[in-house]
Amino acid sequence: MGQHVAKERFSEAEFARFGERLKDSLTALDNVLARPGFGAGPATLGAELELFLIDGNARPLRRNKDVLEAVDDDRVVLELGSFNLEVNLTPLPLAGRPFTALEAEIRDTMTRVDEAAHAYGGRVVPIGILPTLTEFDFGPDSMSDEKRYKALSSGIRRVREEPFRVRIAGVERLDLEVEDVLLESANTSWQVHLRTPPEAFAAAYNAAQLAIGPVLAVSGNSPAFLGRELWEETRIALFEASADDRDPERLWRVGGRVCFGSGWVREGAAELFALSVREYEPVMPVISDEDPLEAVRAGRVPELDELRLHQGTVWQWNRPVYDPADGGHLRVELRALPAGPTAPDMAANAAFLVGLVRATAADPSWTEEFPFADAYRNFYRAARGGLDAELAWPGRDGYVPAYELALDLLPVARDGLVSSGVDPEEAGRLLDVVAERVRLRRTGAGWQRRALAALGAEPGVRAAMLEHYRALSFTHAPVHTWPDPLEDLGVPAASPAAGR
């Protein structure tokens, strides 16, 4: 959603014209995808990392625009919250050692942003949900000073004319009403992009829908929000509720603007773009100068600015991306993984997910006989229960604990990586990180829970936990190697459920 937006509010005539342009864009997309050779080329990997800015008290620092100017790096951009930034990592071929390169770039850019933040008394931290957030951190001054974010907020409120209701039942319960989409900024993610040719898109997308359940289960790093212990990946429930535009008149729609989906893809990427246009009302009707049908008739690759902008306001957990750059191509954007805890953990999570996607996409039988409802349930069970979630899987009877299933799937992921040209040593090294994390049951979410248990109920406990987490994160040692908080923080206690 990086297109330029020059104003915050739009007329009904602009919305109507935008809707017509979306229809033309779908026709243009169908034509482009049917061109011989469109989107051909080797698989590539890209990624985005969202970060929190914190001050000296481990509280959110609302200075992202200042830090952005100070870091002076085109890879770093603003996010919705004034205490968030996003790093767009350099795309590179999947073959070779791409995950080592991603890991190195994460370290480099995190250090650059951290050093830039020092001038404003700030630091960065990669974590799914900032544990020191309070309800008072989501006022008007918490939104980035950019017209596109104000337009987004206004557009979603145009569709949903009542407050957003956030209800999450986890270890504890959260019931909250808010007037704006700003709760989105409470979540930061590690998003991986996988370039895929049009003819293979349906298989790759379905594979992503299947694979994300077990991978999310071993990657949890967001166990709480507003002081309440909720899901292993509370981000999933929170993000869905914070941008749900379904008011009582729209409850017929299966999913909100953030959703997992409702079925296997049968026809390819165009099917998903058409669904977004059909099911979701536009919220930012910015109209470009390009006529997409004329661009197609002239033999050009159309920009499809309107379609890309609209798709950028529908946040499927696995999302199709059309990119007109360099002759045009398609990507699957894998959006469900959390930021953090460390660069090697994020590289390992990406390797597990991409390897599993590549392996299962190569054999459509993985999804042909597997009910989509089971993939859907897997996703939310994994988000809620983490390693202890009970998951279904093709060829398995009943349900399997996520920790057991993940260990069984690591060789499948390795085969998917190696068959895609990834260096075997790199594949093995990164998947070993996941294996040890699972065997030791030490995820980022589990570490946070154990740290809070160790620190007790004293005032400032979440800030103290976050400081300790951040210090360990910048050692770049995987989370499973971190000292056990119950021993490291010097507070004897029985082992809680936080060990998940």
PARO-513346 format. One line per 5 residues: number of its first residue (from 1); their letters; for each residue x, y, z of C-alpha. Coordinates in Angstrom, 2 decimals. Layout:
BEGIN
NUM) A) X Y Z  ...
***
This chain:
BEGIN
1) MGQHV) 0.00 0.00 0.00  2.84 2.35 -0.80  1.16 4.43 -3.54  0.98 8.16 -3.00  -2.27 9.39 -1.45
6) AKERF) -2.70 13.16 -1.61  -5.86 13.64 0.46  -7.77 12.14 3.34  -11.40 12.19 2.16  -13.11 11.39 -1.12
11) SEAEF) -16.45 12.03 -2.79  -19.03 9.39 -3.63  -18.36 10.11 -7.31  -14.69 9.21 -6.77  -15.68 5.93 -5.12
16) ARFGE) -17.98 5.11 -8.05  -15.30 5.90 -10.62  -12.76 3.85 -8.67  -15.13 0.88 -8.69  -15.36 1.05 -12.48
21) RLKDS) -11.58 1.27 -12.75  -11.27 -1.86 -10.60  -13.49 -3.77 -13.04  -11.33 -2.63 -15.96  -8.23 -3.61 -14.00
26) LTALD) -9.50 -7.15 -13.53  -10.06 -7.45 -17.27  -6.57 -6.09 -17.91  -5.09 -8.51 -15.38  -6.75 -11.48 -17.09
31) NVLAR) -5.22 -10.39 -20.39  -1.74 -9.86 -18.96  -1.69 -13.19 -17.13  -2.61 -14.94 -20.36  0.40 -13.52 -22.23
36) PGFGA) 3.00 -16.17 -23.00  6.01 -15.71 -20.76  4.47 -13.18 -18.37  6.01 -13.58 -14.92  8.45 -16.24 -16.07
41) GPATL) 11.80 -16.46 -14.36  13.54 -18.01 -11.40  11.94 -17.98 -7.97  12.96 -14.99 -5.87  12.64 -14.20 -2.20
46) GAELE) 11.88 -10.87 -0.55  10.83 -9.78 2.92  9.52 -6.94 5.06  10.30 -6.49 8.73  8.18 -4.24 10.95
51) LFLID) 9.80 -2.81 14.08  8.78 -0.99 17.25  10.49 2.17 18.44  10.79 2.44 22.23  12.08 5.15 24.56
56) GNARP) 14.37 4.92 27.58  11.53 3.57 29.70  10.72 0.81 27.20  7.54 2.64 26.23  6.50 3.36 22.61
61) LRRNK) 8.41 6.26 21.04  6.26 8.32 18.64  9.11 9.64 16.51  9.12 7.41 13.45  9.26 10.30 10.98
66) DVLEA) 12.30 11.78 12.73  14.04 8.42 12.89  13.22 7.78 9.22  14.90 11.04 8.22  17.89 10.28 10.41
71) VDDDR) 18.45 6.76 9.09  18.32 8.05 5.47  17.87 4.59 3.93  15.43 3.90 1.10  14.74 0.45 2.52
76) VVLEL) 13.13 1.98 5.63  9.58 3.38 5.42  6.83 4.59 7.74  4.09 2.36 9.08  0.61 3.16 10.41
81) GSFNL) 1.71 3.73 14.00  4.01 6.63 14.82  6.07 4.17 16.91  6.54 1.72 14.01  8.89 1.51 11.03
86) EVNLT) 9.17 -1.05 8.25  12.30 -2.35 6.55  11.97 -3.64 2.98  14.76 -6.14 2.45  16.50 -6.63 -0.88
91) PLPLA) 14.87 -9.29 -3.14  17.24 -12.06 -4.20  17.16 -15.45 -5.95  15.81 -18.34 -3.92  18.66 -20.53 -5.17
96) GRPFT) 21.94 -20.30 -3.27  22.12 -18.86 0.25  19.23 -16.37 0.36  18.37 -16.82 4.02  21.92 -16.07 5.12
101) ALEAE) 21.68 -12.85 3.10  18.32 -11.97 4.66  19.68 -12.62 8.14  22.69 -10.37 7.51  20.49 -7.61 6.13
106) IRDTM) 18.15 -7.81 9.13  21.12 -7.34 11.46  22.48 -4.45 9.41  19.21 -2.55 9.06  18.16 -3.10 12.66
111) TRVDE) 21.50 -1.65 13.77  21.13 1.32 11.42  17.62 2.14 12.61  18.63 1.61 16.24  21.55 4.02 15.90
116) AAHAY) 19.33 6.61 14.21  16.79 6.30 17.03  19.44 7.05 19.65  19.36 10.73 18.68  15.76 10.85 19.93
121) GGRVV) 16.30 8.79 23.05  15.01 5.72 21.28  15.82 2.16 20.31  14.24 -0.55 18.18  12.89 -3.93 19.16
126) PIGIL) 11.61 -6.79 16.94  8.64 -8.30 18.77  5.16 -9.33 17.67  3.29 -7.12 20.17  4.98 -4.55 22.37
131) PTLTE) 4.26 -5.68 25.96  4.41 -2.15 27.39  1.54 -0.78 25.29  -1.48 0.62 27.13  -4.93 1.72 25.94
136) FDFGP) -3.68 5.32 26.06  -1.13 4.62 23.32  -3.77 4.59 20.58  -4.87 8.21 20.48  -4.77 10.56 17.45
141) DSMSD) -1.07 11.36 17.95  -0.20 7.69 17.61  -0.95 7.62 13.87  1.87 8.42 11.46  1.54 11.90 9.99
146) EKRYK) 0.80 10.69 6.47  -2.34 11.34 4.44  -2.60 7.73 3.27  -3.00 6.45 6.83  -5.59 9.08 7.66
151) ALSSG) -7.37 8.24 4.41  -7.26 4.54 5.30  -8.79 5.23 8.70  -11.46 7.47 7.23  -12.25 4.98 4.47
156) IRRVR) -12.71 2.02 6.78  -14.88 4.11 9.11  -16.98 5.06 6.08  -17.72 1.37 5.62  -18.07 0.52 9.31
161) EEPFR) -19.98 3.25 11.09  -19.60 1.90 14.59  -16.67 1.21 16.95  -14.40 -1.78 16.45  -15.04 -4.50 19.01
166) VRIAG) -12.03 -6.55 20.06  -12.86 -9.76 21.88  -10.10 -12.29 22.46  -10.49 -15.30 24.74  -7.16 -16.82 25.67
171) VERLD) -5.55 -17.62 28.99  -7.26 -14.38 30.03  -9.95 -12.38 28.23  -9.83 -9.04 26.43  -12.97 -7.07 25.58
176) LEVED) -12.29 -3.66 24.12  -14.03 -1.05 21.96  -12.02 1.43 19.90  -13.00 4.12 17.41  -10.15 3.74 14.95
181) VLLES) -7.98 1.23 13.09  -4.95 2.23 15.16  -4.89 -1.05 17.04  -3.32 -2.45 13.85  -0.13 -0.68 14.93
186) ANTSW) 0.09 -2.89 18.02  1.24 -5.72 15.72  4.53 -6.09 13.90  5.22 -8.86 11.43  7.91 -10.61 9.45
191) QVHLR) 6.47 -10.92 5.94  8.05 -13.08 3.26  7.45 -12.70 -0.50  7.85 -15.62 -2.90  7.81 -14.93 -6.64
196) TPPEA) 5.70 -17.48 -8.49  4.84 -17.85 -12.22  1.11 -17.49 -13.06  0.64 -21.12 -14.09  1.97 -22.30 -10.71
201) FAAAY) 0.25 -19.67 -8.58  -2.75 -21.69 -7.43  -0.54 -24.57 -6.28  1.85 -22.21 -4.47  -0.94 -20.26 -2.80
206) NAAQL) -2.76 -23.38 -1.63  0.54 -24.75 -0.35  1.02 -21.56 1.66  -2.46 -21.95 3.16  -1.60 -25.50 4.18
211) AIGPV) 1.93 -24.81 5.43  1.30 -21.74 7.57  -0.45 -23.65 10.38  2.46 -25.79 11.60  5.00 -23.03 10.88
216) LAVSG) 3.03 -20.45 12.86  2.73 -22.93 15.73  6.51 -23.00 16.21  7.02 -19.24 15.66  4.86 -17.64 18.36
221) NSPAF) 6.12 -14.33 19.74  3.00 -12.37 20.76  1.58 -13.89 23.95  -0.09 -10.84 25.49  -1.72 -7.48 24.86
226) LGREL) -2.57 -4.71 27.34  -1.27 -6.80 30.20  -3.49 -9.79 29.44  -2.13 -13.21 28.57  -4.01 -14.30 25.46
231) WEETR) -2.83 -16.42 22.49  0.64 -17.63 21.51  0.18 -15.37 18.48  -2.27 -12.76 19.78  -1.43 -10.67 16.68
236) IALFE) -3.68 -12.88 14.58  -6.84 -12.24 16.59  -5.97 -8.61 17.30  -5.24 -7.63 13.71  -8.41 -9.33 12.45
241) ASADD) -10.57 -7.47 14.96  -8.84 -4.10 14.62  -9.60 -3.79 10.89  -12.87 -5.71 10.67  -15.13 -3.50 8.54
246) RDPER) -18.15 -5.81 8.93  -20.91 -3.94 10.71  -24.32 -5.62 11.24  -25.17 -5.00 7.57  -22.12 -6.94 6.36
251) LWRVG) -22.11 -10.03 8.54  -23.01 -12.09 5.46  -19.38 -11.81 4.40  -17.25 -14.72 5.53  -14.19 -12.71 6.51
256) GRVCF) -13.24 -9.22 7.54  -10.55 -7.24 5.75  -7.99 -9.38 7.60  -8.77 -13.03 7.06  -7.45 -16.48 6.21
261) GSGWV) -9.77 -17.17 3.29  -12.70 -19.47 2.60  -11.52 -22.12 0.14  -8.76 -23.55 -2.01  -7.82 -21.51 -5.06
266) REGAA) -8.84 -23.25 -8.27  -8.00 -20.89 -11.11  -5.01 -18.79 -10.04  -4.18 -15.29 -8.89  -6.94 -13.57 -10.88
271) ELFAL) -9.49 -15.48 -8.80  -8.16 -13.89 -5.60  -8.01 -10.37 -7.02  -11.58 -10.72 -8.31  -12.71 -11.90 -4.87
276) SVREY) -11.18 -8.82 -3.23  -12.99 -6.52 -5.66  -16.27 -8.40 -5.29  -16.27 -8.79 -1.51  -14.58 -5.65 -0.17
281) EPVMP) -15.62 -2.06 -0.64  -12.89 0.41 -1.64  -11.61 2.66 1.13  -9.11 4.90 -0.74  -10.32 5.66 -4.29
286) VISDE) -7.13 7.20 -5.68  -7.37 7.14 -9.48  -4.27 7.11 -11.66  -3.81 8.55 -15.14  -3.39 5.14 -16.73
291) DPLEA) -6.24 3.43 -18.56  -5.40 -0.24 -17.88  -7.28 -1.54 -20.92  -5.51 0.92 -23.20  -2.17 -0.15 -21.70
296) VRAGR) -2.97 -3.78 -22.52  -4.09 -2.94 -26.06  -0.80 -1.11 -26.58  1.13 -4.20 -25.49  2.42 -2.64 -22.27
301) VPELD) 2.49 -4.15 -18.81  -0.20 -2.14 -16.99  0.58 -0.59 -13.62  -2.87 -1.49 -12.24  -2.42 1.13 -9.52
306) ELRLH) -6.06 1.00 -8.43  -6.13 -2.77 -8.13  -2.85 -2.85 -6.23  -4.01 -0.07 -3.90  -7.29 -1.85 -3.22
311) QGTVW) -5.54 -5.17 -2.66  -3.26 -3.37 -0.20  -6.30 -2.64 1.98  -7.40 -6.30 2.12  -5.00 -8.13 4.39
316) QWNRP) -5.29 -11.86 3.71  -2.77 -13.74 5.82  -1.44 -15.10 2.54  -1.95 -12.42 -0.10  -1.51 -12.29 -3.89
321) VYDPA) 0.74 -9.51 -5.18  0.89 -8.17 -8.74  4.07 -6.21 -9.46  4.51 -4.44 -12.84  8.24 -3.89 -12.33
326) DGGHL) 10.78 -5.44 -14.73  8.21 -6.86 -17.11  5.76 -7.82 -14.38  5.34 -10.83 -12.11  3.25 -12.36 -9.33
331) RVELR) 4.19 -13.07 -5.73  2.65 -14.85 -2.78  3.03 -12.62 0.27  3.27 -14.74 3.43  2.08 -12.31 6.10
336) ALPAG) 1.35 -14.32 9.23  4.75 -14.65 10.93  5.66 -12.31 13.82  8.63 -10.01 14.03  11.49 -11.33 16.17
341) PTAPD) 12.84 -12.58 18.40  16.16 -12.49 16.49  17.54 -12.35 12.96  18.41 -16.08 12.90  14.97 -17.01 14.24
346) MAANA) 13.26 -15.01 11.51  15.52 -16.49 8.83  14.80 -19.98 10.18  11.03 -19.38 10.26  11.16 -18.12 6.67
351) AFLVG) 13.19 -21.14 5.57  10.76 -23.57 7.21  7.77 -21.85 5.62  9.25 -21.41 2.14  10.61 -24.96 2.11
356) LVRAT) 7.27 -26.41 3.11  5.46 -24.27 0.52  7.83 -25.33 -2.25  7.58 -29.01 -1.33  3.79 -29.14 -1.06
361) AADPS) 3.25 -26.95 -4.14  5.24 -29.44 -6.21  2.71 -32.17 -5.37  -0.90 -30.90 -5.54  -2.14 -34.09 -3.89
366) WTEEF) -1.22 -32.49 -0.56  -4.25 -30.19 -0.87  -6.50 -31.99 -3.37  -7.98 -34.37 -0.80  -7.44 -32.25 2.31
371) PFADA) -10.48 -30.24 3.48  -9.90 -26.51 3.44  -11.78 -26.32 6.73  -8.94 -28.28 8.35  -6.32 -25.85 7.02
376) YRNFY) -8.47 -23.00 8.32  -8.78 -24.56 11.78  -5.06 -25.35 11.82  -4.22 -21.68 11.35  -6.28 -20.44 14.28
381) RAARG) -5.42 -23.38 16.52  -1.73 -22.70 15.88  -2.16 -19.01 16.65  -3.94 -19.80 19.88  -2.09 -22.84 21.18
386) GLDAE) 1.36 -22.69 19.63  3.38 -25.87 20.10  0.53 -27.50 22.00  -2.05 -26.95 19.26  -3.72 -30.06 17.85
391) LAWPG) -3.43 -29.93 14.05  -4.75 -31.98 11.15  -2.49 -32.94 8.25  -2.82 -34.78 4.93  -2.37 -38.52 5.39
396) RDGYV) -2.75 -38.33 9.18  -5.73 -39.68 11.08  -7.19 -37.30 13.62  -5.10 -34.54 15.13  -1.38 -34.34 15.90
401) PAYEL) 0.36 -32.08 18.45  2.01 -29.22 16.58  5.42 -29.90 18.11  5.33 -33.48 16.84  4.03 -32.53 13.39
406) ALDLL) 6.63 -29.78 12.96  9.51 -32.17 13.61  8.06 -34.60 11.07  7.72 -31.81 8.47  11.26 -30.45 8.74
411) PVARD) 12.67 -33.05 6.29  9.86 -32.18 3.87  10.82 -28.51 4.11  14.48 -29.38 3.57  13.60 -31.27 0.41
416) GLVSS) 11.57 -28.29 -0.79  14.49 -25.93 -0.24  17.18 -28.13 -1.75  15.06 -28.96 -4.81  14.66 -25.18 -5.28
421) GVDPE) 18.42 -24.72 -5.39  19.00 -23.60 -1.81  22.41 -24.62 -0.54  21.95 -27.88 1.44  24.18 -26.67 4.29
426) EAGRL) 22.13 -23.49 4.63  18.86 -25.41 4.59  20.11 -27.80 7.26  21.52 -25.07 9.50  18.32 -23.03 9.54
431) LDVVA) 15.97 -25.95 9.97  18.13 -27.15 12.85  17.30 -23.84 14.58  13.61 -24.69 14.29  14.19 -28.27 15.41
436) ERVRL) 16.04 -27.25 18.57  13.44 -24.60 19.39  10.71 -27.24 19.14  12.61 -29.93 21.05  13.40 -27.50 23.88
441) RRTGA) 9.93 -25.88 23.65  11.47 -22.41 23.71  9.59 -20.01 21.44  9.62 -16.25 21.79  6.14 -16.38 23.32
446) GWQRR) 7.24 -19.02 25.81  10.31 -16.99 26.78  8.17 -13.89 27.42  5.76 -15.82 29.61  8.54 -17.38 31.65
451) ALAAL) 10.25 -14.01 32.05  7.07 -12.45 33.40  6.64 -15.40 35.76  10.22 -14.93 36.96  9.87 -11.19 37.50
456) GAEPG) 6.64 -11.48 39.47  3.98 -8.80 39.92  6.15 -5.80 40.75  5.44 -2.45 39.01  7.34 -2.10 35.75
461) VRAAM) 7.64 -5.84 35.24  6.75 -5.68 31.54  9.29 -2.95 30.90  11.93 -5.01 32.70  11.03 -8.06 30.64
466) LEHYR) 11.19 -6.04 27.41  14.62 -4.63 28.29  15.94 -8.13 28.90  14.33 -9.39 25.69  15.81 -6.56 23.64
471) ALSFT) 19.31 -7.10 25.02  19.15 -10.79 24.11  17.64 -10.03 20.70  20.62 -7.90 19.76  23.02 -10.73 20.59
476) HAPVH) 21.57 -12.41 17.46  21.55 -15.76 19.25  18.41 -17.83 18.49  15.78 -17.72 21.21  16.17 -21.40 22.11
481) TWPDP) 19.75 -20.62 23.24  18.72 -17.77 25.56  19.10 -18.43 29.28  15.94 -19.69 30.94  14.38 -16.59 32.57
486) LEDLG) 13.42 -18.54 35.67  17.14 -19.12 36.27  18.65 -16.10 34.51  16.53 -13.54 36.36  17.21 -15.18 39.70
491) VPAAS) 13.66 -15.83 40.82  12.90 -19.44 41.80  9.52 -20.65 40.55  7.79 -23.76 39.34  7.76 -24.21 35.59
496) PAAGR) 4.53 -22.61 34.27  2.58 -23.28 31.10  4.68 -20.46 29.69  7.17 -23.05 28.54  5.08 -23.68 25.48
***
